[in-house]
Amino acid sequence: MQSALRHQLPEYRHTGDGLRGAPHHGDFEQVQGSDRRGAALLVRVTEMAARSEPGSLVTRAWRAGRVWLLFGAALLAIAPPSFAVTCTSNATGNWNDPTKWNGCTGGNGTPANTPGSSDDVVIAAGHTITINIASVAALSVTFTGTGTASTLTHTGTNALTVGSGGVTITGSNSNNVTKAWTINAGSATVNGNVTLKEGNANNRPANITITTGSLDINGNLAMDNASNNARTTITMSGGAGNLFLSGSFILTNNLGTLTPGATSTFTYDTNSTATVATGAAVSYANLVINKAGGTATGSSTGTLTAINLTVQNGDFTTFTANNLSVTGNLAVSAGALFNIATTGVATITGTTTATGEVRISAASGAKTFTGTVTISAATGKWNNTGNVAVALAGNLDNNNTAADFISGSGTYTCTNTRTFGGTGGGLTFDGNLVINGQRTNNTTVEVKGNLSGSNTFINAAGKTLKIGGNANAITTLTATAAGNIVEY
């Protein structure tokens, strides 16, 4: 359209002695070249209209405002608008090399004609593009799925920021090659979705690798996979890398692989409801829930597997069909909630620290806490609303009030040589208590059901044991220490 206008309308410049070549005389002359601007045409046509009708509203507006029109036109002439372009790699090379991109003329990166924050980037098959400067940006990044390897790699700690167009990596449709975003020790922020799409064979994956760097996704992370876990993969096994996700981790057909390192961290930091992926090939090293709003829930099937699980902020509820396996420690911060809703097996192998609330809403399934369970002072709470049976192999310490240990009516079975303790209001078991490993009471314990078991319950000096049911089925009850009290 702009080109057409240039052919149809001549250009004019103010001369002070008339409008040369125009339908009406005035103070402009025709000009050529880079002075041509659409905004200047508006000024000129308006002046011509004003001169053709001397008494019109246009004339009065022209006389009053032509200085401002000319000023605006001058600004547009100095700073013409930039337009988004699609930059497609044409060879292996550096991000900031204009010769490595097709279609990138006008790209707003540094230097000019390289990708910038307004531009779409395509990593074409067969090319490796290296982020070789401290910081680069794009509106979107797409890896094509054709049959040769392609890679986007970060050098050192260099950073990439991607806009709302997000990142899409499509696995190869032929040959046994990988489409790879290799962040390594670098960093990336994506203000949209990140999607990994399967290739057409298991050894043609779409992959993201993070070693000691970080990836912050302000959208969803999706693995679009219909065939095999190996086709969409995220590898964090190379160090203490971080992945932050504000949306959901979506596994199509529950397929895809997340491989953690022993010290890597995956943080769900959304402000809204989100799904925590629990696929068969998805596991976490340090799983952190840090939500300002909404509820995080486990996906519909599979086992939620983590070394350590920390609920720093917000609510996290496991899905009823999930199993739960935490091989390290569980920590729930003040004001946060972790709800074990799974009716399958839930096992916490390390310590459990309830500075917030640990809730068990499931009414069935084995629930085992192998390490010490600590209910912290002032804000900690244990709440077995499902009245499910619980196995305790470690110490149980309540440092809050008696009302903050809600056992539920399920049976608690204790193994190993451990203690009941804490500095709070004691422990009340609404159901039965089974002692199959020696247990020493260093607080006030009330058992409203029966006290039984194959081992020894020791009531320490100055401590109180209250039994509401029978105690004749416990192998040994030792209540000889000075000042101890046993009430039936």
Salt bridges, closest charged atoms under 4 A:
GLU11 OE2 - ARG36 NE 3.97
GLU11 OE1 - ARG44 NH1 2.93
ASP17 OD2 - ARG20 NH2 3.08
ASP27 OD2 - HIS14 NE2 3.82
ASP27 OD2 - ARG51 NH2 3.79
GLU29 OE2 - ARG13 NH1 3.72
GLU29 OE1 - ARG20 NH1 3.21
ASP35 OD2 - ARG13 NH2 2.50
GLU47 OE2 - ARG51 NE 2.28
ASP97 OD2 - LYS100 NZ 3.11
GLU198 OE1 - ARG231 NH1 3.28
GLU357 OE2 - ARG359 NE 2.88
ASP430 OD1 - LYS448 NZ 3.67
